[in-house]
Amino acid sequence: MERDWKTPMTPELVNSSPRDLDDEINLLLLRSLVSGRAVSVNIGVLARKLRRHRNTVRKEVLRLLEHNVVNKPICPFVGLYREYPLLVVVRADLPDQKHVRDWVAQDKHIFAAYRSRRDRYNMLLFLYHKDVMTYQLWRESLTDEGKIPPREARFPSYSLYFSNQLMLKYNPSAAIDLMETELEQNGWLQVNGLVLDELGFQVLKHLTSGGVFKLNETFLSKELGINRRTVANRINLLQRKGWILEPVCRFPDLLCPPSYILAYSILEILKARDEIFSALRSDPHVSMALRISSGGYNLLLFSAHPDISEHMEWEETLSKRFRRCIGHADITYLSPRAKITIDQQLVSLCLIEDKLKYVRRKDWKKTVS
């Protein structure tokens, strides 16, 4: 399965440096890898793993992509969590208007948004920022630029701040194990109108787990005008330093398979913290977890579930397993029908583009000075 990305940083990550992103070649490589332009499924490798004909496997891959069961392959830019160590969750009161939806879908800091009613709020936003100051300046700019109504025309938003540096688990494809259980019970699996048999599911499992992709180093060599070996060495270094992961396909919905409910939960862990953290790291329901400190709450979870009743059963089982260890909980259910569609790579690619502009501007100033 896809490896978890977590902090404190591993020795490889410690050896990385922000200066890695001051290099134009590195940034151009990252742009092509994170966007998926230089990444593709290695049909030959996948066919050998499954012991099936290449054409049969190719058809299954195309079906999964055409039915939006998974997105096209990319190299996840996990360096994003070091560049933007602040996770902000915002409850907002915003009009359901096209220009607001367009802003949400295109803003370079918002990585997910859902229509979610609670009290006077009707939207839940998830953002990444460098720090609290840049987040507050960003917020002020929204009304100044007319992207959202002025304060007097809406109920003030409510923000919670968390640190990506306290991430316990990050595995967006964790729920593939839940889908496998469903397949074993029923003999088939339906996702986005596509019926999967054992072969179709195994193809899906390999796509979401990695190890069946190829990087087009020849394309990158020609595009950047550098030696192919240099391209390979640069990519290897970016991976070893923890800026990107190996190629993988991701589910289109945030942190959960299509048609699943995403539960956003903040919990109060009273005792047995390490044991609970260990259990959640290996739990296929949990795709992302962070240590937090917000009022009495000290754990944030994103978990995937076929429906709300299954989440309630899962939560009850967890509470029974760790009796009197879990206190209060604040849970919000997020339906795929309520999401505002945002390109999953948008925030990463915008960050890379901003870095590129800065490096090129700096180099241009050196040239003319």
N, C-alpha and C positions, 0 to 999 in steps of 0.2 A: 504493500500500500504506500501511498504518498507519505513521505516522512513528515513528521510534525516540525514546525518551525517555532522555536521558543527561545526565550531569554531566561536567565542570564546568558550572555553570548558565549558560543563555543570558541575554542582557541582560533579556529579559522576566521570567525567574525571579528575577533579582537584584532587580528592582523590586518583587517581591512581599514580603509581610510576614506574620509569624505573627498580627498583629493582624487580618488578613483573616478569621481564624477566631474572632475575638472578637465578631463581628457576627451577631446572631440570624438576620437575613434571609438572609445568605450561607449560614449553616449549614442553614437550612430548604430553601433552593434546592439545596444540595449533597445533602441527604438524598433529595429527590425525583429528582434527576438520576442520582445514583450507584445508587439502588435500581431505576431504570428506570421509576418511576411516571409520569414526565412525558416519556418517550421512546417513540417508535414508529417503525416502518418507513414511509417515505414511498413508498407503492406507486406513485403517479403518477410520481415522479421515477425510480424503479427501472424502471418499464415503459418510459419514454422512453429511458433509457440502453440497454435491451436491445431496444428496438423490438418489443415484444410487447404483447399485450392485457393490461390491468390484471388481469382475472380469472385469466388464466393465471399471471401473476407472483404474484398473491396466493396461489394454490394451492401454488406452489412454496415460498413463504416459510413457509406453514403446515405443509407437510410437513417442512421442515427443523427447525422448532421442535418439532413433535410427536414426531419421531424423535430428539430431543436431539442433533442434529448441531451445533447452536449454542444458546446461551442467548438469552434475550430481550435486546433492546438496552439498553445503559446508557452513561453517561458515566464512563469510568474515572477514578478518583480518584488521580492520580499524585502529588498532594500528600502522600499517605501516606508516601512515601519520605523526605520532609523531616521529617514529624512523627515517624516511626519510622525513624531512619537506621540502626538496628542490625538486621542479618539474623542470626538464630541458627539453626544446624542442629544438631539434637539426636538422638543415637542413644540409645534408651531400652529398658529391659527392663520391660515392663508387661504385666499379665495381660489376656488377650483376654476381657474382661467388658463387659457392657452399660454399666455406669456409667462405665467408662473410655472406651469409644467415644463415649458421649454427651458426656462432658467435652471430648474432643478436637474433636468436631464443633461445640461451642458456645462454646469459649473465645475470647475477643476478641483474642487474640494469635496463635493458630495459623491459618495460612492454607493449609497443606497437610499431609497425614499419610499415610504408607504403611506397611503391614506389610512389613518388610524385615529378613531375618535376616543377621546378621553377628556372629561370635563369640558373645557371650552376649546380644546385643541382638536385639530382634524388631520394633522400630518406628523409623521415621525421621520426625522432626517438623521443620517449617519454620515459624519464628516471626518476627514483627516486634516490636521494642521500641524504647523511647526511648534507653536506654543500658544499660550492663552492670549498674549498680546496680538499676535497676527490674526487669531480667530476673532477677537473683538474688533480689530480694524476692518476685517472682512465683513463682519456683521453691519458695522456702521456704513460701509460702502453700499450695501444692498438698498437701503432707503434713499441714500444720496443719488444713486443711479437709477432709481425708479423700478428696480427689479421686483420689489415687494411693496405693499402699501405702507404709508407712514404709521408710526406707532399709534396715533389717535384713531386709526381706522381698523385696528385689530387688537386682539388680546396679546399682551407681551409673551414672547416665547420663553421657554424654560430649558436650560442647558445643563447637562451633566458632563463632567470631564473625567477621562480615564487615560491611563498610560499604556501605550503599546509595548513599552519596555517591560511590562509585567505580564506579558502574554504567557499563558500556560500551555495552550494548544492552538494550533492552526492547521486544520485539515478539512478543507471545503468538501472533499469527496468521502468523508467518513461514513455517510449514510449508505454507501454502496453495499455495505454488509447487511443493512436492513432490507434492501431490495433483493439481495440474494436469498435471505430467509423467506421472503414472500414468494420468490420463484420456486424454492424448494417445497413450499407448502401447497402451491397451486399448480405447479408444472408450467406456468407461463407468467408473464409480467406485461402489463400494459402501461406505456408511458407516452403522454402526449398523442394518444390515438394510435401509437405503434405497438403492436403485439410482439414481444420478445420471447423467443424460445431459449434453450440453453446456449446455443451458439451466439445468438444476438446479445445475450447478457454477458457472455464471456468476452466478446469484443468490447462491449461497454466497460466492463471491469478493467480491461487492459488500458483502454483509452484514459480512464480516470485515475489509473494507478501509475502510468508512465512506463518507460522502458521499451516503447514500440514506436519511437519517433526518430526523425532525422533532421539535422540542421543543414541547410543548403550553404555550405561554406564557399562553394564556387561562386554562387550568386553574390554573397557578401564580399568576396574578394574582388570581383569585377566592379561592384557598386562603389566600394570604398577605395579601390585602386591600391590595395595592399596584398602582400603574399598570402596564399591560402593557409600556410602554416602559421603565419602571424595571427590570422583570424582565429584558427583553432586554439592557439595558445591564449589569446585574449579571452575567448569565451570560457575556456577552462579556468582561467584565473578569476573571472567574474563569478563563476559558480563556486569555486573553492572559497572565495572571500565572502560568500553569502549574499551577493547582490541579486542573483537570480537562482531559481530552482531549475532542475531538468524539465524538459517539455512535458506537458500534460494537457488533457482536455478538461474543462470545467463545466459544471452544470450551468445553464443560463440563469437560474434563480440564485439569489445570494445565499451561499452556504447551505444549500439543500437541493435535493433532486426536484425535477418538475412535479407539480401537483402536491408536493408536501407542504405542510404548515411549518413556518419558522417561528420558534418560540424565543423571544428576547426576554431573558430573565435576570434579575439581580437578586442575590440570595444572601441571607445571614448565616454564616457557618459558625456555630457556637463552639465546637470542639472536633477532634479527629480531622483537622484540616488536611494534613498531608495524606491521610488515607482516602479522604474524599477526592482530593485533587488527583491522586493516582487512579482512582476508579473512573473519573471523568475523562482522563487522558485516553483510556482504553475503551471508552463507551462509544459505540458507533452513532449514537444519537447526537453527540456533541461535536460540532464542527469548529467552534472557536470558544476559548475561555480565557478570562483575564482576572488576575487579582485586582481588587479595587478597594477603595475606602470612601464610602459615600453614605453618610449617616450611620446607620447600624449595619449596612450591607458591606460585604467584603469579597463577593464573587460575582462576576458577570458571565453569563452563558448565552451562546447561540446554539439551539438544538433543533434538529429536524425530526418531524413526525408525520406519519400518513394522515392523521387527523387529530383533533383536539382531545378526543377520548383516549387515544393511545398515549398522548402526552400526560394526561392525568394518571393513567395506569403506571407509566414510567416514573413519574414523580413520586407516586405512592410507594412503589417498589424501592426507590432510592431512600425515601424517608424510613421505611421499615428496616432497610439494610443498615442505616446509620441512625438508630433510634436516639432521639433527643439531641442530635448533633446539628440539625438544620432548623433554623428559626424562621423568621419572616421571609416572605418572598414577594416580589413584585413582577408579575408575568404579563407580557403582551404578546398576543398571537398575531402573526403577520401572514396574511394569505397572499399567494401569488397573484390573485385577482386584484389585490389592492396595491400592487407595486407600481411605481413609475419606472418605466424601462430606462436603464442607464447602462451604457457600455461598461463592462466590468474593468476594462483596461484604461478607461478615461483618465482617472486620477493619476495613475502611473505614467501614462504617456504625456499628460500635460506637464507633470513634473520634469520628465526627461526633456521635453521641448523647451521649458523655461531654462533648464541647465544649459542646453545647447545655445540658446540665444545669449545667455550670459557669457559663455566661453568664447563665442564668436565675436561678441562685442569687445571683450577684453583683448582678444588677439588682434582685432582691427585697430584698437587704440595703440597697441604696441607697434603695429606696422606704420601708423601715421605719425607717431611721436618721434 
